[in-house]
Amino acid sequence: MHDVMRSDVLLAFIAMTAVTVASRLGGFWLMRYIPVTPRVRRMLDALPGSIIVAASLPVVVEGGVVVMVAIAAAMIATIIRRNEFLAVIVGMAVAALARAVGFSG
């Protein structure tokens, strides 16, 4: 039997899905009661960038110079081309090239 088909794994998937859906729906429900002022709009507009920074900062700190250079290349690609998909490809290519050349940290 595959590990994914075990009952405890399926239960974990179901629980994580339920929590994700509940948090999304809860956010929509909660925002019904909050007036969207210009200040709230600015906060909501800045939120995706904050989440990306919060998620990637531990990776940068632990990843060393190669990861820092790869993320810097991805940021530059985003600024120049305004294409997040291209930025991901550039960042992965820089990291892969640096590792292939022999840089490890």
Buried (B, 14 or more C-beta within 10 A) or exposed (E): EEEEEEEEEEEEEEEEEEEEEEEEEEEEEEEEEEEEEEEEEEEEEEEEEEEEEEEBEEEBEEBEEBBEBBBEBBEBBBEEEEEEEBBEEBBEBBBEBBEEEEEEE
